[in-house]
Amino acid sequence: MNRQLNIVVVGLSLSSSWGNGHATTYRSLLRGLHGNGHDVLFLERDVPWYADHRDLATPDFCRLEYYRSLEELDAFLPEISGADAVIIGSFVPEGRAVIERIRAMNPSLLGFYDIDTPVTVARLEAGEEDYLARHQVPYFDLYLSFAGGRMLELLENRYGAKRSEALFCSVDSGLYIPTGEDMRWDLGYLGTYSPDRQPALEQLLIEPARRLPEKRFAVAGPQYPADIDWPTNVERIDHLPPSAHASFYSRCRFTLNITRADMVAAGFSPSVRIFEAAACATPIISDRWPGLDVLLPESEAIFIADATDDVVRVLTEIPEEIRRGVAENARARVLASHTAAARAGELTSYIETLNKPPVRGECAPRQHAPEIRSEGQPQ
């Protein structure tokens, strides 16, 4: 094993998964780092909307501390200046000011973890710089991107990132497992309301529910408007903490994955929900986007739906043995390449490479992760 690293992460939230997918991503990655023998300090802005919905107040895999203002970050100067790497995440409150303040502390290695890369790029193009300014991109020694493919070259060539690397989400294989519970829903969807995802939800779940009144559906997640006309056979669950995700997936005959518009356009941006559902051996019906077929080949490890009729066909015509086989194929692929431990290993490899002095006359070798790994490829 490589040497033990001390890493500081300043992220949107670790303590609360309410209304955000960042907490799940950080929990998986930090558990992987802890399991690989590294120490992590996570700094979270103490804000009321997360304080009132904390579902992991005292993690056992890292040190979690809160700060209420930019000035309170100064209390962590010893940890920040002494860390092997300091990583600031996307959508951190007052992110631009946080970046400037931490950069002034002169950390050994400054990184940015963009859990929203296509969204970030779209915002920068529109001149929206609330959590990251365009001129700040070259500040970072390492720009970690949730999206692979062309996004990595775009970040370097258009925005001046010194070094961009893909760091996809991952799944904690010890927490996301088939629970063996009885099926409750024919199709379930887990996700916070998003205006750009709602048309796909209407087409791929709500309309199938209307056409198949004898089947049962579920939508779990907060912030859905009160005026949505839910069919009577759609069960609404306002919030589902990560501790209940495996149970939810295990009780679904199929689960639905819907991708945000910016991520569909960018491609190579797998959602954490795909990895979670696959690890629970729940067959996935997904919208279509570039790179998905590399991760999970269509009809072999995932079902693709372009329209309502596709969902209806899967729910009514797919034999049980095929349903189970597709789910097991997806699970095998995800456990081979997309676990928390594997992703943590990628991150520490990037850090070690950048912290290691290059041989005189040579540059440190690039270690771009493959855009999306297939089953059996080395991690």
C-alpha positions as CSV (number, residue, x, y, z in Angstrom):
1,M,0.0,0.0,0.0
2,N,1.2,3.5,-0.7
3,R,2.0,5.8,2.2
4,Q,-0.8,7.2,4.4
5,L,-2.1,10.5,3.1
6,N,-3.7,13.3,5.0
7,I,-6.5,14.8,2.9
8,V,-8.8,17.8,3.6
9,V,-12.1,18.0,1.7
10,V,-14.3,21.1,1.7
11,G,-17.6,20.0,0.3
12,L,-21.2,20.8,0.0
13,S,-22.4,18.3,2.5
14,L,-21.4,15.0,4.1
15,S,-23.8,15.1,7.1
16,S,-27.1,15.4,5.1
17,S,-28.2,13.8,1.9
18,W,-31.4,15.9,1.8
19,G,-31.9,17.4,-1.6
20,N,-28.4,16.7,-2.9
21,G,-26.4,13.8,-4.3
22,H,-23.1,15.1,-3.1
23,A,-23.3,13.5,0.4
24,T,-23.7,10.0,-1.1
25,T,-20.7,10.5,-3.4
26,Y,-18.5,11.9,-0.6
27,R,-19.5,9.1,1.8
28,S,-18.6,6.4,-0.6
29,L,-15.3,8.0,-1.6
30,L,-14.3,8.8,2.0
31,R,-15.1,5.3,3.2
32,G,-12.9,4.0,0.4
33,L,-10.1,6.3,1.5
34,H,-10.5,5.2,5.1
35,G,-10.5,1.6,4.1
36,N,-7.3,2.1,2.2
37,G,-5.6,3.6,5.3
38,H,-5.8,7.4,4.7
39,D,-7.0,10.2,7.0
40,V,-9.6,12.7,5.9
41,L,-10.9,15.9,7.4
42,F,-14.2,17.0,5.9
43,L,-15.2,20.6,6.3
44,E,-18.9,21.5,5.8
45,R,-20.6,24.8,5.9
46,D,-23.1,24.8,8.8
47,V,-26.4,25.8,7.1
48,P,-29.9,25.4,8.5
49,W,-31.4,23.3,5.6
50,Y,-28.8,20.6,6.1
51,A,-28.6,20.9,9.9
52,D,-32.3,20.1,10.1
53,H,-32.0,17.0,7.9
54,R,-28.7,15.3,9.0
55,D,-28.7,11.6,8.5
56,L,-24.9,11.1,9.2
57,A,-23.9,13.5,12.0
58,T,-20.9,11.4,13.2
59,P,-19.2,9.4,10.5
60,D,-16.8,6.7,11.6
61,F,-14.6,6.9,8.5
62,C,-13.4,10.6,8.7
63,R,-13.3,13.6,10.9
64,L,-16.3,15.9,10.2
65,E,-16.1,19.6,11.2
66,Y,-18.4,22.5,10.5
67,Y,-17.7,26.2,9.9
68,R,-20.3,29.0,9.9
69,S,-18.3,31.7,8.1
70,L,-15.3,32.2,5.9
71,E,-13.4,33.5,8.9
72,E,-14.0,30.2,10.7
73,L,-12.0,28.4,8.0
74,D,-8.9,30.0,9.5
75,A,-9.2,27.7,12.5
76,F,-8.2,24.8,10.2
77,L,-5.1,26.4,8.9
78,P,-2.7,23.8,10.5
79,E,-4.6,20.9,8.9
80,I,-4.9,22.7,5.5
81,S,-1.3,23.8,5.3
82,G,-0.1,20.4,6.5
83,A,-2.2,18.2,4.3
84,D,-1.0,16.2,1.3
85,A,-4.0,17.5,-0.6
86,V,-6.8,19.9,-0.1
87,I,-9.8,19.3,-2.3
88,I,-12.7,21.8,-2.7
89,G,-16.0,20.6,-4.1
90,S,-18.5,22.1,-6.5
91,F,-21.5,24.0,-5.1
92,V,-19.8,24.9,-1.8
93,P,-21.6,28.0,-0.4
94,E,-19.6,31.1,-1.2
95,G,-17.3,28.8,-3.2
96,R,-15.4,31.5,-5.0
97,A,-14.4,33.1,-1.7
98,V,-13.7,29.7,-0.1
99,I,-11.3,29.0,-3.0
100,E,-9.4,32.3,-2.6
101,R,-9.2,31.9,1.2
102,I,-7.8,28.3,1.1
103,R,-5.5,29.1,-1.8
104,A,-3.9,31.8,0.4
105,M,-3.1,29.2,3.0
106,N,-0.7,27.7,0.4
107,P,-1.7,24.0,0.6
108,S,0.8,21.4,-0.8
109,L,-1.7,20.4,-3.5
110,L,-4.9,22.2,-4.3
111,G,-7.7,20.2,-6.1
112,F,-11.2,20.8,-7.2
113,Y,-13.8,18.0,-7.3
114,D,-16.5,18.9,-9.7
115,I,-19.4,16.6,-9.0
116,D,-21.4,18.7,-11.5
117,T,-19.0,19.2,-14.4
118,P,-21.5,19.6,-17.3
119,V,-23.5,22.0,-15.1
120,T,-20.4,23.9,-14.1
121,V,-19.3,24.3,-17.7
122,A,-22.7,25.5,-18.8
123,R,-22.8,28.0,-15.9
124,L,-19.3,29.3,-16.8
125,E,-20.3,29.7,-20.4
126,A,-23.3,31.8,-19.2
127,G,-21.1,33.9,-16.9
128,E,-22.6,32.4,-13.7
129,E,-19.7,32.1,-11.2
130,D,-21.3,31.5,-7.8
131,Y,-19.1,28.6,-6.7
132,L,-16.3,28.7,-9.2
133,A,-15.0,31.6,-11.3
134,R,-13.5,31.0,-14.7
135,H,-10.2,32.6,-13.8
136,Q,-9.9,30.3,-10.8
137,V,-9.8,27.0,-12.8
138,P,-6.0,27.3,-13.4
139,Y,-5.5,27.7,-9.6
140,F,-5.9,24.0,-9.1
141,D,-3.1,21.5,-9.4
142,L,-5.7,18.8,-10.0
143,Y,-9.2,19.2,-11.5
144,L,-11.3,16.1,-10.8
145,S,-14.3,15.7,-13.1
146,F,-17.5,13.8,-12.7
147,A,-17.6,13.6,-16.5
148,G,-15.0,11.9,-18.7
149,G,-14.6,11.9,-22.4
150,R,-14.3,15.3,-24.2
151,M,-14.9,17.2,-20.9
152,L,-11.3,16.5,-19.7
153,E,-9.8,18.1,-22.8
154,L,-12.3,21.0,-22.7
155,L,-11.3,21.8,-19.1
156,E,-7.7,22.0,-20.0
157,N,-7.8,23.5,-23.5
158,R,-10.7,26.0,-23.0
159,Y,-10.6,26.8,-19.3
160,G,-6.9,26.3,-18.5
161,A,-7.0,23.5,-16.0
162,K,-3.5,22.4,-15.3
163,R,-4.5,18.7,-15.1
164,S,-8.0,17.3,-15.4
165,E,-8.8,13.7,-14.5
166,A,-12.0,11.7,-14.4
167,L,-13.2,10.7,-10.9
168,F,-16.6,9.2,-11.3
169,C,-19.0,8.4,-8.5
170,S,-18.8,5.0,-6.9
171,V,-20.7,2.6,-4.7
172,D,-20.0,1.2,-1.2
173,S,-20.2,-2.5,-1.9
174,G,-20.6,-3.2,1.8
175,L,-23.8,-1.1,2.1
176,Y,-25.4,-1.6,-1.3
177,I,-26.4,-5.2,-1.5
178,P,-29.5,-7.2,-2.4
179,T,-31.6,-7.4,0.8
180,G,-33.8,-10.3,-0.2
181,E,-37.0,-8.4,0.6
182,D,-40.2,-9.0,-1.2
183,M,-41.0,-6.9,-4.3
184,R,-43.2,-3.9,-3.6
185,W,-43.0,-1.9,-6.8
186,D,-42.7,-2.8,-10.5
187,L,-40.8,0.4,-11.2
188,G,-39.2,2.8,-8.7
189,Y,-37.3,6.1,-9.2
190,L,-35.0,7.7,-6.7
191,G,-34.1,11.3,-7.2
192,T,-34.6,14.9,-6.1
193,Y,-37.0,16.9,-8.3
194,S,-35.3,18.7,-11.1
195,P,-37.1,20.7,-13.8
196,D,-34.9,19.4,-16.6
197,R,-35.5,15.8,-15.5
198,Q,-39.3,16.1,-15.0
199,P,-40.3,15.7,-18.7
200,A,-38.4,12.4,-18.8
201,L,-40.1,11.3,-15.5
202,E,-43.4,12.1,-17.0
203,Q,-42.7,10.1,-20.1
204,L,-40.8,7.1,-18.6
205,L,-42.7,6.6,-15.3
206,I,-45.9,8.7,-14.9
207,E,-47.4,7.8,-18.3
208,P,-46.5,4.1,-18.0
209,A,-48.2,4.2,-14.6
210,R,-51.3,5.5,-16.3
211,R,-51.2,2.9,-19.0
212,L,-50.6,0.0,-16.5
213,P,-53.0,0.7,-13.6
214,E,-52.5,-2.9,-12.3
215,K,-48.8,-2.3,-11.7
216,R,-47.2,-0.4,-8.8
217,F,-44.7,2.5,-9.0
218,A,-42.8,4.7,-6.6
219,V,-41.0,8.0,-6.8
220,A,-38.7,8.8,-3.8
221,G,-37.1,12.2,-3.3
222,P,-37.8,15.7,-2.1
223,Q,-38.9,19.1,-3.6
224,Y,-41.5,17.8,-6.1
225,P,-44.1,20.5,-6.7
226,A,-47.6,20.0,-5.2
227,D,-49.3,20.4,-8.6
228,I,-47.9,17.2,-10.2
229,D,-50.8,14.9,-11.1
230,W,-49.6,11.6,-9.7
231,P,-51.5,8.5,-10.8
232,T,-53.1,6.6,-7.9
233,N,-50.7,3.7,-8.4
234,V,-47.6,5.9,-7.9
235,E,-46.4,6.0,-4.3
236,R,-44.6,9.1,-3.2
237,I,-41.8,9.0,-0.7
238,D,-40.6,12.5,0.2
239,H,-37.1,11.6,1.4
240,L,-35.2,8.4,1.5
241,P,-31.9,8.5,3.5
242,P,-29.0,6.5,2.0
243,S,-29.4,3.9,4.8
244,A,-32.7,3.0,3.1
245,H,-31.5,2.9,-0.5
246,A,-30.6,-0.7,-0.7
247,S,-34.0,-1.7,0.7
248,F,-35.7,0.5,-1.8
249,Y,-33.9,-0.9,-4.8
250,S,-34.3,-4.5,-3.6
251,R,-38.0,-4.1,-3.5
252,C,-38.2,-2.8,-7.1
253,R,-38.6,-5.2,-10.0
254,F,-37.0,-2.4,-12.1
255,T,-35.6,1.0,-11.3
256,L,-35.5,4.0,-13.5
257,N,-32.4,6.2,-14.2
258,I,-33.0,9.7,-15.6
259,T,-30.0,11.9,-16.4
260,R,-29.9,15.7,-16.3
261,A,-29.9,17.5,-19.6
262,D,-26.4,18.9,-19.3
263,M,-25.0,15.5,-18.5
264,V,-26.8,13.9,-21.4
265,A,-25.2,16.4,-23.7
266,A,-21.8,15.9,-22.2
267,G,-22.0,12.1,-22.1
268,F,-19.7,9.9,-20.0
269,S,-21.4,11.1,-16.8
270,P,-22.7,8.1,-14.9
271,S,-25.0,8.7,-12.0
272,V,-24.4,7.3,-8.6
273,R,-27.9,5.8,-8.8
274,I,-26.8,3.5,-11.6
275,F,-24.0,2.1,-9.5
276,E,-26.2,1.8,-6.4
277,A,-29.0,0.0,-8.2
278,A,-26.7,-2.3,-10.0
279,A,-24.9,-3.3,-6.8
280,C,-28.3,-4.2,-5.3
281,A,-29.0,-6.4,-8.4
282,T,-31.9,-4.3,-9.5
283,P,-32.4,-4.2,-13.2
284,I,-32.2,-0.6,-14.6
285,I,-34.2,1.2,-17.2
286,S,-32.4,4.3,-18.3
287,D,-32.6,7.2,-20.7
288,R,-29.9,7.2,-23.4
289,W,-26.6,9.1,-23.3
290,P,-23.1,8.8,-24.9
291,G,-20.9,6.4,-22.9
292,L,-23.6,4.4,-21.3
293,D,-23.2,1.5,-23.6
294,V,-19.5,1.2,-22.5
295,L,-20.5,1.1,-18.9
296,L,-23.5,-1.2,-19.2
297,P,-24.2,-2.7,-22.7
298,E,-27.8,-2.4,-23.7
299,S,-30.0,-5.5,-23.2
300,E,-27.0,-7.2,-21.7
301,A,-26.6,-5.2,-18.5
302,I,-29.3,-2.4,-18.8
303,F,-32.5,-1.6,-20.6
304,I,-32.7,1.6,-22.6
305,A,-36.0,3.6,-22.9
306,D,-36.4,6.3,-25.5
307,A,-40.2,6.6,-25.1
308,T,-43.1,5.4,-22.9
309,D,-43.7,2.4,-25.1
310,D,-40.2,1.1,-24.3
311,V,-40.9,1.2,-20.6
312,V,-44.3,-0.5,-21.0
313,R,-42.6,-3.2,-23.1
314,V,-40.0,-3.9,-20.5
315,L,-42.5,-4.1,-17.6
316,T,-44.9,-6.4,-19.4
317,E,-42.8,-8.5,-21.8
318,I,-39.4,-9.2,-20.4
319,P,-39.2,-12.8,-19.0
320,E,-38.1,-13.2,-15.4
321,E,-34.9,-15.1,-16.3
322,I,-33.8,-12.2,-18.6
323,R,-34.6,-9.6,-16.0
324,R,-32.5,-11.4,-13.4
325,G,-29.6,-12.0,-15.9
326,V,-29.4,-8.4,-16.9
327,A,-29.4,-7.4,-13.2
328,E,-26.6,-9.8,-12.4
329,N,-24.5,-8.7,-15.3
330,A,-24.7,-5.1,-14.2
331,R,-23.9,-6.0,-10.7
332,A,-20.7,-7.9,-11.8
333,R,-19.5,-5.0,-13.9
334,V,-20.0,-2.4,-11.2
335,L,-18.4,-4.5,-8.5
336,A,-15.4,-5.1,-10.8
337,S,-14.7,-1.4,-11.5
338,H,-16.8,1.1,-9.6
339,T,-16.5,0.4,-5.9
340,A,-15.5,3.0,-3.2
341,A,-12.2,1.3,-2.7
342,A,-11.4,1.4,-6.4
343,R,-12.3,5.0,-6.8
344,A,-10.3,6.0,-3.7
345,G,-7.3,4.2,-5.2
346,E,-7.6,6.3,-8.3
347,L,-7.7,9.5,-6.3
348,T,-4.7,8.7,-4.2
349,S,-2.8,7.6,-7.3
350,Y,-3.4,11.1,-8.8
351,I,-2.2,12.8,-5.6
352,E,0.9,10.6,-5.2
353,T,1.8,11.2,-8.8
354,L,1.5,15.0,-8.5
355,N,3.3,15.1,-5.1
356,K,6.2,12.9,-6.4
357,P,9.1,15.0,-7.8
358,P,9.5,14.2,-11.5
359,V,12.8,12.8,-12.7
360,R,15.0,15.6,-14.0
361,G,14.1,16.5,-17.5
362,E,10.8,14.6,-17.4
363,C,7.2,15.5,-16.7
364,A,5.0,13.6,-14.3
365,P,3.1,11.0,-16.4
366,R,-0.5,11.6,-17.1
367,Q,-2.9,9.0,-15.6
368,H,-6.2,9.7,-17.2
369,A,-8.7,7.1,-16.1
370,P,-10.5,5.4,-19.0
371,E,-13.7,7.3,-19.8
372,I,-15.8,4.4,-18.4
373,R,-14.2,1.1,-17.6
374,S,-15.7,-2.2,-18.8
375,E,-15.9,-5.3,-16.7
376,G,-12.5,-7.0,-16.1
377,Q,-10.4,-3.9,-16.9
378,P,-7.8,-3.1,-14.3
379,Q,-8.7,-0.6,-11.7
